[in-house]
Amino acid sequence: MMPLEYISIVAGFLLLASAIATKLSSKFGVPGLLLFLLIGMLAGSEGLGGIYFEDYSLAKTVGDVALIFILFSGGIDTKWDNIRPVLGQGLILSTVGVALTMFFLGSFAWFILGSFSSFNVGFDGIDWVEGLLLGAIVSSTDAAAVFSIFKSSNLSLKGNLQPLLELESGSNDPMAVLLTTTLVGMLKTANSSFVELGITLICQIGVGILVGYGAGRLIIWRMNHWALDTKGLYPVISLAQLLLTYGVATVFKGNGFLAVYLTGIVLGNHKFPYKETIVDFHEGISWLMQITMFLVLGLLVFPSQLPTIAPVAVIIALFLMFVARPLSVLVGLALTKYNPPEKLFISWVGLRGAVPIILAIAPITAGLTDAQTIFNLVFFIVLISVSIQGFTLVSTARWLKLAKET
């Protein structure tokens, strides 16, 4: 075990390097997520830092805790007046859109991985359910990536595009989590079914909505009726109640991530004492969680394993960006009034980030045969998505004439 003083130095250096990287992100348009991951990889066992880390269970716990705060912070910045007009479209994209992405990408991955196995390039091929698992893992857009890019680039979009994209990215994780865990269960025990998946999804969403909205109203009531002597305790109370919200929703078989996101929306659209202090506190916590999560995920990766899966990962990533995501958006928004440029941009903002990498840990902890290959594929797909889509998001908005002139 490394002495505490050395842990303190390493942790402080990594956090400082990541904080400085956010400045470079804003100045040069480099997605912060990509920089954090690269710093983690450089600090890893095959990088300059030489830190050996292979505790997937701990990494998943860190990722889950980080997502609680990231989604809450994203929710508290979401204005109800902005998302109300796009509520229906956002929910369709975050449920039907995710399922369609899983189906399209999973079927393609099943085909392409089987094709590569016939050329003896290190792949044994997968069955269709395993393909769907890969598709489910990378099916949701990442709230942390979308929120951070919008904030760092000061990008403002015309019409209802920005609230729609923020709503989708903040609310589609529950569907991806449920699809992933159910498919892992099917592959591990062969006892689950797609009917059971549908029933579980409805229950998780319903309980998540009830707990999230109820917790938000309860927190507001407490803030307005509890007179504390110290101003600094109000953020502590909000922190405690946020953790309670996630825990209660999960215990009652709801989706805790959806619950905390809705709690954030409720708080962000009501007045209560020291609201600005609490919002600033959680914004700082959100940044800390983003940096920590991406650093830990970067440490998990062994770069020497990536070249083997690079060819097939590139093909799958390109299919996701140019076929699976656009098809799911076209189907999901078929009956809406969004024009072709808007639908094209919505398709392009399908950034994959930390959530897929966290979900890719589930097959490893479940002991599935091809779990490590799936993890490496997912990591490579995320790097490609963030590198290409993250770098071009602002320029694409301007090219399609969807960015507001400031």
C-alpha positions as CSV (number, residue, x, y, z in Angstrom):
1,M,0.0,0.0,0.0
2,M,1.4,3.4,-1.0
3,P,1.9,5.8,1.9
4,L,-0.7,8.5,2.4
5,E,1.7,11.3,1.6
6,Y,2.6,9.8,-1.8
7,I,-1.1,9.2,-2.5
8,S,-1.7,12.8,-1.6
9,I,1.0,14.0,-4.0
10,V,-0.1,11.8,-6.9
11,A,-3.8,12.7,-6.5
12,G,-3.0,16.4,-6.1
13,F,-0.8,16.4,-9.2
14,L,-3.4,14.6,-11.3
15,L,-6.2,16.9,-10.2
16,L,-4.1,19.9,-10.9
17,A,-3.1,18.7,-14.3
18,S,-6.7,18.0,-15.2
19,A,-7.9,21.4,-13.9
20,I,-5.2,23.1,-16.1
21,A,-6.4,20.8,-19.0
22,T,-9.9,22.4,-18.8
23,K,-8.3,25.7,-19.7
24,L,-6.7,24.2,-22.8
25,S,-10.1,22.6,-23.5
26,S,-11.8,26.0,-23.6
27,K,-9.0,27.8,-25.5
28,F,-8.4,25.2,-28.2
29,G,-11.8,23.5,-28.4
30,V,-10.4,20.1,-27.2
31,P,-13.1,18.1,-25.4
32,G,-12.2,18.0,-21.7
33,L,-13.3,14.3,-21.4
34,L,-10.6,13.3,-23.9
35,L,-7.9,15.2,-22.1
36,F,-8.9,13.6,-18.7
37,L,-8.8,10.1,-20.2
38,L,-5.4,10.7,-21.8
39,I,-4.0,12.0,-18.5
40,G,-5.3,8.9,-16.8
41,M,-3.7,6.7,-19.5
42,L,-0.4,8.5,-19.2
43,A,-0.5,8.0,-15.4
44,G,-1.3,4.3,-15.8
45,S,1.0,1.2,-15.6
46,E,1.9,1.5,-19.3
47,G,2.4,5.3,-19.2
48,L,4.8,7.7,-17.6
49,G,3.3,7.4,-14.1
50,G,3.5,3.7,-13.8
51,I,0.4,3.4,-11.6
52,Y,-1.0,-0.1,-11.8
53,F,-4.7,-0.1,-11.4
54,E,-7.0,-3.0,-12.4
55,D,-9.8,-2.8,-9.8
56,Y,-12.9,-2.8,-12.0
57,S,-15.4,-3.0,-9.1
58,L,-13.8,0.1,-7.5
59,A,-13.8,1.9,-10.8
60,K,-17.5,1.1,-11.3
61,T,-18.3,2.4,-7.8
62,V,-16.4,5.6,-8.5
63,G,-18.2,6.0,-11.8
64,D,-21.6,5.5,-10.3
65,V,-21.0,8.0,-7.5
66,A,-19.6,10.5,-10.1
67,L,-22.7,10.2,-12.3
68,I,-25.0,11.0,-9.4
69,F,-23.4,14.4,-9.0
70,I,-22.9,15.0,-12.7
71,L,-26.5,14.3,-13.6
72,F,-27.8,16.3,-10.6
73,S,-25.7,19.3,-11.6
74,G,-26.9,19.0,-15.2
75,G,-30.5,18.8,-14.0
76,I,-30.2,21.9,-11.7
77,D,-29.0,23.9,-14.8
78,T,-32.0,22.8,-16.9
79,K,-34.8,25.2,-17.1
80,W,-38.3,23.7,-17.2
81,D,-39.6,26.4,-19.5
82,N,-37.0,25.3,-22.0
83,I,-37.5,21.6,-21.9
84,R,-41.3,21.6,-21.6
85,P,-41.8,22.1,-25.4
86,V,-39.4,19.2,-26.2
87,L,-40.4,16.8,-23.4
88,G,-42.1,14.3,-25.7
89,Q,-39.3,14.3,-28.2
90,G,-36.6,14.0,-25.6
91,L,-38.3,11.1,-23.9
92,I,-38.7,9.3,-27.2
93,L,-35.0,9.7,-28.0
94,S,-33.9,8.6,-24.5
95,T,-36.0,5.4,-24.7
96,V,-36.9,4.3,-28.2
97,G,-33.8,6.0,-29.7
98,V,-31.6,4.1,-27.3
99,A,-33.3,0.8,-28.0
100,L,-33.0,1.4,-31.8
101,T,-29.3,2.3,-31.5
102,M,-28.7,-0.9,-29.5
103,F,-30.5,-3.0,-32.2
104,F,-28.8,-1.4,-35.2
105,L,-25.3,-1.3,-33.7
106,G,-25.6,-4.7,-32.0
107,S,-26.7,-6.5,-35.2
108,F,-23.9,-4.8,-37.1
109,A,-21.3,-5.7,-34.4
110,W,-22.5,-9.3,-34.5
111,F,-22.0,-9.4,-38.2
112,I,-18.6,-7.6,-38.4
113,L,-17.0,-9.4,-35.4
114,G,-18.0,-12.7,-37.0
115,S,-16.5,-11.5,-40.3
116,F,-13.2,-10.5,-38.6
117,S,-13.0,-13.9,-36.8
118,S,-12.9,-15.7,-40.2
119,F,-9.7,-13.8,-41.0
120,N,-8.0,-15.0,-37.8
121,V,-7.3,-11.5,-36.5
122,G,-7.8,-12.3,-32.8
123,F,-11.6,-12.4,-32.6
124,D,-13.6,-15.5,-32.0
125,G,-16.9,-14.0,-33.1
126,I,-20.0,-13.3,-30.9
127,D,-23.6,-14.3,-30.9
128,W,-26.4,-11.9,-31.5
129,V,-27.2,-11.3,-27.8
130,E,-23.5,-10.4,-27.2
131,G,-23.7,-8.0,-30.1
132,L,-26.8,-6.4,-28.6
133,L,-24.9,-6.1,-25.3
134,L,-22.1,-4.1,-27.0
135,G,-24.8,-2.0,-28.7
136,A,-26.6,-1.4,-25.3
137,I,-23.4,-0.3,-23.6
138,V,-22.7,2.4,-26.2
139,S,-26.4,3.3,-26.9
140,S,-26.7,6.4,-24.7
141,T,-25.2,9.8,-25.3
142,D,-23.2,11.1,-22.4
143,A,-24.5,13.9,-20.3
144,A,-21.1,14.9,-18.9
145,A,-19.7,15.2,-22.4
146,V,-22.6,17.1,-23.8
147,F,-23.0,19.5,-20.8
148,S,-19.2,20.2,-20.6
149,I,-18.8,20.9,-24.3
150,F,-21.8,23.2,-24.4
151,K,-20.4,25.1,-21.4
152,S,-16.8,25.2,-22.4
153,S,-17.5,26.3,-26.0
154,N,-20.2,28.8,-25.0
155,L,-22.3,27.3,-27.8
156,S,-25.9,28.5,-28.0
157,L,-28.2,26.9,-30.5
158,K,-31.3,28.1,-32.3
159,G,-34.8,27.0,-31.5
160,N,-35.3,24.1,-29.1
161,L,-32.2,22.1,-30.1
162,Q,-30.1,22.7,-27.0
163,P,-32.8,21.8,-24.4
164,L,-33.7,18.8,-26.4
165,L,-30.1,17.6,-26.5
166,E,-29.5,18.3,-22.9
167,L,-32.7,16.5,-21.9
168,E,-31.9,13.5,-24.0
169,S,-28.3,13.2,-22.7
170,G,-29.4,13.6,-19.1
171,S,-32.3,11.1,-19.3
172,N,-31.2,8.3,-21.6
173,D,-28.7,6.7,-19.2
174,P,-31.5,4.7,-17.3
175,M,-32.4,2.9,-20.5
176,A,-28.8,2.1,-21.4
177,V,-28.2,0.9,-17.8
178,L,-31.3,-1.3,-17.8
179,L,-30.6,-2.8,-21.2
180,T,-27.0,-3.6,-20.3
181,T,-27.7,-5.2,-16.9
182,T,-30.6,-7.2,-18.4
183,L,-28.5,-8.5,-21.3
184,V,-25.6,-9.3,-18.9
185,G,-28.1,-11.3,-16.8
186,M,-29.4,-13.1,-19.9
187,L,-25.9,-14.1,-21.0
188,K,-24.9,-15.2,-17.5
189,T,-28.0,-17.1,-16.3
190,A,-30.2,-17.4,-19.4
191,N,-33.2,-16.8,-17.1
192,S,-34.1,-13.3,-18.3
193,S,-36.3,-12.4,-21.2
194,F,-37.1,-9.4,-23.3
195,V,-40.6,-9.3,-21.8
196,E,-39.1,-9.1,-18.3
197,L,-36.8,-6.3,-19.7
198,G,-39.8,-4.2,-20.7
199,I,-41.6,-4.6,-17.4
200,T,-38.5,-3.8,-15.4
201,L,-37.9,-0.7,-17.6
202,I,-41.4,0.6,-16.9
203,C,-41.0,0.1,-13.2
204,Q,-37.6,1.7,-13.0
205,I,-38.7,4.8,-14.9
206,G,-41.9,5.1,-12.9
207,V,-40.3,4.8,-9.5
208,G,-37.4,7.1,-10.6
209,I,-39.8,9.8,-11.6
210,L,-41.9,9.5,-8.4
211,V,-38.9,9.5,-6.1
212,G,-37.0,12.2,-8.0
213,Y,-39.9,14.7,-8.2
214,G,-41.0,13.9,-4.6
215,A,-37.4,14.4,-3.3
216,G,-37.1,17.7,-5.1
217,R,-40.2,19.1,-3.6
218,L,-39.2,17.8,-0.1
219,I,-35.8,19.4,-0.3
220,I,-37.3,22.7,-1.3
221,W,-39.7,22.6,1.6
222,R,-36.9,21.8,4.0
223,M,-34.7,24.6,2.7
224,N,-37.5,27.1,3.1
225,H,-38.5,25.9,6.6
226,W,-35.2,25.0,8.2
227,A,-33.3,28.0,9.6
228,L,-29.7,27.0,10.1
229,D,-27.2,29.1,11.9
230,T,-24.4,28.4,9.4
231,K,-24.6,29.2,5.7
232,G,-22.1,26.5,4.9
233,L,-24.4,23.8,6.1
234,Y,-27.0,24.3,3.4
235,P,-24.8,22.7,0.7
236,V,-24.1,19.8,3.1
237,I,-27.8,19.2,3.6
238,S,-28.3,19.3,-0.2
239,L,-25.5,16.7,-0.6
240,A,-27.0,14.4,2.1
241,Q,-30.5,14.6,0.5
242,L,-29.1,13.9,-2.9
243,L,-27.5,10.7,-1.7
244,L,-30.7,9.8,0.0
245,T,-32.6,10.3,-3.2
246,Y,-30.4,8.0,-5.2
247,G,-30.4,5.4,-2.4
248,V,-34.2,5.4,-1.9
249,A,-35.0,5.2,-5.6
250,T,-32.6,2.3,-6.1
251,V,-33.8,0.4,-3.0
252,F,-37.4,0.6,-4.3
253,K,-36.2,-0.8,-7.7
254,G,-36.3,2.5,-9.4
255,N,-33.5,4.2,-11.4
256,G,-31.5,6.3,-9.1
257,F,-29.8,8.3,-11.9
258,L,-33.1,9.4,-13.4
259,A,-34.3,10.3,-9.9
260,V,-31.4,12.6,-9.1
261,Y,-31.6,14.2,-12.5
262,L,-35.3,15.0,-11.9
263,T,-34.5,16.3,-8.4
264,G,-32.0,18.7,-10.0
265,I,-34.6,19.9,-12.4
266,V,-37.1,20.5,-9.6
267,L,-34.5,22.4,-7.5
268,G,-33.3,24.4,-10.5
269,N,-36.7,25.8,-11.2
270,H,-37.8,26.9,-7.7
271,K,-36.6,29.5,-5.2
272,F,-35.1,28.6,-1.9
273,P,-32.5,30.1,0.5
274,Y,-28.9,30.2,-0.6
275,K,-29.8,28.7,-3.9
276,E,-26.8,30.3,-5.7
277,T,-24.4,29.0,-3.0
278,I,-25.8,25.4,-3.4
279,V,-25.7,25.6,-7.2
280,D,-22.1,26.7,-7.2
281,F,-21.1,24.0,-4.6
282,H,-22.6,21.3,-6.8
283,E,-21.0,22.7,-9.9
284,G,-17.6,22.3,-8.2
285,I,-18.4,18.8,-7.0
286,S,-19.6,17.9,-10.6
287,W,-16.2,19.0,-12.0
288,L,-14.3,17.1,-9.4
289,M,-16.4,14.0,-10.1
290,Q,-15.9,14.3,-13.9
291,I,-12.1,14.6,-13.5
292,T,-11.9,11.8,-11.0
293,M,-14.1,9.5,-13.0
294,F,-12.2,10.0,-16.3
295,L,-8.8,9.7,-14.6
296,V,-9.8,6.4,-13.0
297,L,-11.3,5.1,-16.3
298,G,-8.1,6.1,-18.1
299,L,-6.0,4.2,-15.5
300,L,-8.0,1.0,-16.3
301,V,-6.9,1.0,-19.9
302,F,-3.8,-0.9,-21.1
303,P,-2.8,0.9,-24.4
304,S,-0.9,-2.1,-25.6
305,Q,-4.2,-4.0,-26.0
306,L,-5.8,-1.3,-28.2
307,P,-4.0,-1.8,-31.5
308,T,-5.4,-5.4,-31.8
309,I,-9.0,-4.2,-31.7
310,A,-8.4,-0.9,-33.5
311,P,-9.6,-2.0,-37.0
312,V,-12.9,-3.4,-36.0
313,A,-13.4,-0.7,-33.3
314,V,-13.0,2.0,-36.0
315,I,-15.5,0.3,-38.3
316,I,-18.1,-0.1,-35.4
317,A,-17.5,3.5,-34.3
318,L,-18.1,4.9,-37.8
319,F,-21.2,2.8,-38.2
320,L,-22.5,4.2,-34.9
321,M,-21.8,7.8,-35.9
322,F,-23.0,7.6,-39.5
323,V,-25.7,4.9,-39.5
324,A,-27.0,3.7,-36.2
325,R,-27.4,7.1,-34.4
326,P,-28.8,8.9,-37.5
327,L,-31.3,6.1,-38.1
328,S,-32.5,6.1,-34.5
329,V,-32.9,9.9,-34.6
330,L,-34.8,9.8,-38.0
331,V,-37.2,7.2,-36.6
332,G,-37.6,8.8,-33.2
333,L,-38.3,12.3,-34.7
334,A,-40.2,11.1,-37.8
335,L,-43.4,12.8,-36.7
336,T,-41.9,16.0,-35.4
337,K,-41.3,19.4,-37.2
338,Y,-37.5,19.3,-37.0
339,N,-36.0,20.0,-40.4
340,P,-33.2,17.9,-42.0
341,P,-30.3,20.1,-40.8
342,E,-31.6,20.0,-37.2
343,K,-32.0,16.2,-37.4
344,L,-28.5,15.9,-38.8
345,F,-27.1,18.0,-35.9
346,I,-29.0,16.0,-33.3
347,S,-27.5,12.9,-34.8
348,W,-24.0,14.4,-34.7
349,V,-24.3,15.3,-31.0
350,G,-24.5,11.6,-30.1
351,L,-21.3,11.8,-28.1
352,R,-20.2,8.7,-26.2
353,G,-18.4,9.3,-22.9
354,A,-17.8,7.9,-19.5
355,V,-21.2,6.1,-19.2
356,P,-20.4,3.5,-21.8
357,I,-17.0,2.8,-20.3
358,I,-18.6,2.4,-16.8
359,L,-21.2,0.1,-18.3
360,A,-18.5,-1.9,-20.1
361,I,-17.2,-2.9,-16.6
362,A,-20.4,-4.9,-15.9
363,P,-19.5,-7.8,-18.2
364,I,-16.1,-8.0,-16.6
365,T,-17.4,-8.1,-13.1
366,A,-20.0,-10.7,-14.2
367,G,-17.2,-12.9,-15.6
368,L,-18.4,-13.1,-19.2
369,T,-16.1,-14.7,-21.7
370,D,-15.5,-11.8,-24.1
371,A,-15.8,-9.1,-21.4
372,Q,-12.2,-7.7,-21.8
373,T,-12.6,-7.5,-25.6
374,I,-15.9,-5.6,-25.2
375,F,-14.3,-3.2,-22.7
376,N,-11.4,-2.4,-25.1
377,L,-13.8,-2.0,-28.0
378,V,-16.0,0.4,-26.0
379,F,-13.1,2.5,-24.8
380,F,-11.8,2.8,-28.4
381,I,-15.3,3.7,-29.7
382,V,-15.6,6.4,-27.0
383,L,-12.2,7.9,-27.9
384,I,-13.2,8.0,-31.6
385,S,-16.6,9.5,-30.8
386,V,-15.2,12.2,-28.5
387,S,-12.3,13.0,-30.8
388,I,-14.3,13.3,-34.0
389,Q,-17.7,14.5,-32.8
390,G,-16.4,16.5,-29.9
391,F,-13.9,18.5,-32.0
392,T,-16.4,19.2,-34.8
393,L,-19.6,19.9,-32.8
394,V,-19.2,23.7,-32.8
395,S,-18.1,23.9,-36.4
396,T,-20.9,21.6,-37.5
397,A,-23.5,23.8,-35.8
398,R,-22.2,26.8,-37.6
399,W,-22.0,25.0,-40.9
400,L,-25.6,24.0,-40.6
401,K,-26.5,27.6,-39.6
402,L,-27.9,26.4,-36.2
403,A,-25.6,28.4,-33.9
404,K,-26.8,31.7,-32.5
405,E,-24.6,34.6,-33.3
406,T,-23.3,36.3,-30.2
